[in-house]
Amino acid sequence: MDLPHFSRREAAFIIGVPLAWALLLMFHPGGDGTAVYADLRDNVTPMLVVHVGMMIFVPLFALVVYRLVRGIESTAATVCRVALVPFVVLYVAWEALQGIATAVLTDQANSLPAAEQAIASDLIQGFAESPLVRDAGVLVIPASLALVVAAVALGIALRDKGAPRWSPALFGVAGVLITAHPPPYGPTGLVLFACGVIYVMWTEDRVAKRLPRPTAA
């Protein structure tokens, strides 16, 4: 058993980031994407807050995962670290387009006369459904795949160091749920991730307490 050891400050950061992100996502505006302007016209502020927050939490979450595999030298740990790069770069870029840009356009449409808002609604819908922005766009799919790969690789790396055998499955499921970030999926995945990390930390602490104390020379 050679799981990474975490100080109290590190543990608070590693557990606190996914839980805080989960709380933020609970305020994500709803809607199925078929009427973007109608869904967002009264929710511009929550949309901006959530997606600006996403641009902060995505790199913070990557730091959490990176810290979890720090000091582990294995193929899985290396894959995990490499996958974090496209996850952060592409997901942050997509958030700027899908979240912030759409909210700004909606805010501008709100200031137009009622007769022109129908035209603005069609333009916003077209923007939201463009290949670069929609859920099947060129940014979010590789970003989401990178997150899932990093999560599964994290579980494998920790399992190889003594974490439970189900770690890859648990972190993989958490990663898939996080990629579908509106509630209930994103918050559920982040809480699941935090629970998995707590269990790994508890396992490491329990084993450390069982180790014999060094004898004096």
SVG drawing of the C-alpha trace seen along z (x, -y; Angstrom):
<svg xmlns="http://www.w3.org/2000/svg" viewBox="-43 -49 64 54">
<polyline fill="none" stroke="black" stroke-width="0.4" points="0.0,0.0 1.6,-3.2 -1.2,-5.7 -0.4,-9.4 -0.5,-11.2 -2.3,-14.5 -2.0,-17.2 -5.2,-18.6 -4.9,-21.7 -4.5,-19.6 -7.3,-17.3 -9.6,-20.4 -8.7,-21.7 -9.1,-18.3 -12.5,-17.6 -13.7,-21.2 -13.2,-22.0 -15.6,-19.4 -18.2,-20.0 -18.1,-23.8 -18.4,-23.2 -21.4,-20.9 -23.0,-23.7 -22.4,-26.2 -24.0,-23.9 -27.2,-23.6 -27.9,-27.2 -27.4,-26.3 -30.5,-27.5 -32.7,-24.7 -33.9,-24.2 -33.5,-21.6 -31.8,-23.9 -34.8,-24.0 -35.7,-27.6 -32.5,-29.1 -33.7,-32.7 -36.9,-31.8 -34.9,-29.7 -32.4,-32.4 -34.1,-35.8 -35.0,-35.8 -31.8,-33.9 -29.0,-36.0 -27.3,-36.6 -27.4,-33.0 -26.1,-31.9 -23.2,-34.3 -22.3,-33.4 -22.4,-29.7 -20.3,-29.7 -17.8,-32.3 -17.5,-30.0 -17.1,-27.0 -14.1,-28.7 -12.6,-28.9 -13.5,-25.5 -12.4,-23.5 -8.7,-24.4 -9.1,-24.0 -10.6,-20.6 -7.7,-19.7 -5.3,-20.7 -7.2,-18.4 -6.8,-15.4 -3.1,-16.3 -2.5,-16.4 -4.1,-13.0 -1.6,-11.4 1.4,-13.5 4.3,-11.3 2.8,-8.2 5.0,-7.0 2.9,-4.7 1.4,-4.6 -2.0,-5.4 -0.8,-8.4 1.0,-9.7 -2.2,-9.3 -4.1,-11.1 -1.8,-14.1 -1.7,-14.4 -5.5,-14.1 -5.9,-17.1 -4.4,-19.5 -7.1,-19.2 -9.8,-19.0 -8.9,-22.4 -8.0,-24.1 -11.0,-22.9 -13.6,-23.0 -12.7,-26.6 -12.9,-27.7 -16.3,-26.0 -17.6,-27.6 -16.7,-31.0 -18.7,-30.3 -21.6,-28.2 -22.1,-29.9 -20.8,-33.4 -21.3,-34.4 -24.9,-33.1 -25.7,-34.9 -24.3,-38.2 -26.3,-37.8 -29.4,-37.2 -28.8,-40.2 -28.4,-42.3 -31.6,-40.9 -33.5,-41.8 -32.7,-45.5 -34.3,-45.4 -37.9,-46.4 -40.4,-43.6 -40.8,-43.5 -37.1,-42.8 -36.7,-40.2 -38.2,-37.5 -35.5,-38.0 -32.8,-38.1 -34.2,-34.9 -33.7,-33.1 -30.2,-34.5 -29.3,-33.3 -30.8,-29.9 -28.7,-29.6 -25.6,-30.6 -26.3,-28.0 -26.9,-25.3 -23.8,-26.0 -21.3,-23.1 -18.7,-25.0 -21.1,-25.7 -23.7,-22.9 -23.1,-19.8 -21.9,-17.8 -19.4,-20.6 -15.7,-20.4 -14.7,-21.5 -16.9,-19.8 -16.7,-16.2 -12.9,-15.9 -12.9,-17.9 -15.4,-15.6 -13.5,-12.5 -10.3,-13.9 -12.0,-14.3 -13.4,-10.8 -10.0,-9.4 -8.3,-11.4 -10.9,-10.2 -10.5,-6.5 -6.7,-6.7 -6.8,-8.4 -8.8,-5.4 -6.3,-2.9 -3.3,-4.8 -4.8,-4.9 -6.0,-1.3 -2.4,-0.2 -1.2,-1.9 -3.7,-0.2 -7.1,-2.0 -10.2,0.2 -10.6,2.2 -13.7,0.3 -11.9,-3.0 -11.6,-3.2 -15.3,-2.5 -16.3,-5.0 -14.1,-7.9 -15.1,-7.0 -18.8,-7.3 -18.2,-10.5 -16.3,-11.9 -19.2,-11.0 -21.7,-12.7 -19.5,-15.8 -19.4,-16.3 -23.2,-16.6 -22.8,-19.4 -26.4,-20.8 -28.2,-19.4 -28.7,-16.7 -25.9,-15.1 -22.9,-17.4 -23.5,-17.9 -24.1,-14.1 -20.8,-13.3 -18.9,-15.8 -20.3,-14.5 -19.5,-11.0 -16.0,-12.0 -15.5,-13.7 -16.9,-10.6 -14.4,-8.4 -11.5,-10.7 -12.7,-10.7 -12.7,-6.9 -9.2,-6.7 -7.9,-9.2 -9.6,-7.2 -8.0,-4.0 -4.5,-5.6 -5.0,-7.0 -6.2,-3.6 -3.2,-1.8 -0.8,-4.4 -2.1,-4.0 -1.4,-0.2 2.2,-0.6 4.7,0.1 6.3,-2.9 10.1,-3.2 12.2,-2.0 14.9,-4.2 18.5,-3.3"/>
</svg>
